Amino acid sequence: MSIEFEDLNDGLRRIKLSGRLDIAGTESISIKFTNLASAVARRVVVDLTAVSFLASIGIRELITNAKAQQQRGGRVVLFVGDNVLSRGQDTGGHRHRCADPHVCQCR
C-alpha cells in the first residue's frame, strides 16, 4: 500500500492511495493517512482509483477520518474508479452496480 499527497492550495489536499486496503494495507498507511487527512481543517480529496481491493477495515479508516475532518469544519470527498472491489460488493460472485443499493431488487 502506498500513499502520496499534494497540497493544491492552502485549503485543499489530494491524497492518492495505491494497492490493497485490506488489513495489512490499512495498517501500513493508517498513521500517515490520519495525519494527512484529518489533522488540520481543510477540504480533502481521497483518490482511490489505484486501490485494487477495499476491505471493511479500509472503509472504516476512510469514514473515521472523514468524520474527524468534518468535526474540524473540513470535508473529505472520495474519488473511486471502477477498479475498486470490496468484499461487500463481491458477495456471492455478484458485483453490485445499481445506482441505489438501498432500493435495489437484484439481490
C-alpha positions, 0 to 999 in steps of 0.5 A: 500500500502506498500513499502520496499527497499534494497540497493544491492550495492552502485549503485543499489536499489530494491524497492518492492511495495505491494497492490493497486496503485490506488489513495489512494495507490499512495498517501500513498507511493508517498513521500517515493517512490520519495525519494527512487527512484529518489533522488540520481543517481543510477540504480533502480529496481521497483518490482511490482509483489505484486501490485494487481491493477495499476491505471493511477495515479500509472503509472504516479508516476512510469514514473515521477520518472523514468524520474527524475532518468534518468535526474540524469544519473540513470535508473529505470527498472520495474519488473511486474508479471502477477498479475498486472491489470490496468484499461487500460488493463481491458477495456471492460472485455478484458485483453490485452496480445499481445506482441505489443499493438501498432500493435495489431488487437484484439481490 
